[in-house]
């Protein structure tokens, strides 16, 4: 999950941080420091926070989460 779902957010914010000369090290801090107001950035930040929260819930309930079946993922998203 980390590589397939979270890394695009992480790497995207790394690139924007380099472009905008931001020095924050965590992705959440990079989102917060980002001054861009494009709707895509704002939506990405919301989605990233939701994914981090879900990952924490899964970790708490299931232990280490290394794989999530895409069909199960869709059901979980639709149920919320």
N, C-alpha and C positions, 0 to 999 in steps of 0.2 A: 504494500500500500504506500509506503513511504516513497519509494522510487517512482511509482507510476502516478500517484495522485498528488503528493506534496512537492516533489522536486520541481515540477513546472512552475509552481508559485515561487519557490525558493530561488530558482535560477533566474526567473524573470525579474524578481526584485533585486537580485545581485546585479544584473545588467543595468537596471534603472539607477541603482545606487552608484555604480561606477560612472554612469553618464552624468548624474546630478551631483557627484562628489559628496555622497553621504557616507558617513563612516560607522553607522550602526552595524552591529554584527548579527543580530537576530532578525529574522524575517518580519516578525511582528513590529519590532522597532523601526525597521526600514519602511514598513507601511505607514507607521505613525509619523515618521520624519518626512515622508514624501509630501510635497506640496501640490502634486498634480490633482486635478479635480475631475479628470475624465471619468465618465460613468463606468468604464471598464475597470479602472483601477479601484474605484470605490466598491464595485461589486466583487472584484477579486479579493479585496480585503475582507469583506463579509464572509465570502465563501471559505477563505482560508481559516478564519476564526472558527467557523462552524465545523470544518474538517478536523481542526485541532481538538475541539471540544469532543467531537464524536470519537476520535482516536483515543482520547483520555478515558472516555466512558467504556469503550471496548476493552482497553487495557485493564481497567479496573474490574470489569465483569468477566472477561475471558482470559486474562493473562496477556502474554505477548501476542500481538496481532501481526502476522506476517503475510497473510493472504486473505482477501475478501472476494468471494465469488461475485462477479458482476451482477448476476441476477438477484442475489441477496442484497447487494448495495442498492439496486434500484428499488426494491421493496422497502428498505429502510428509509430511503429518501422520500418515497411517496407516502409513507406512514406518518411523516412529520409534517 
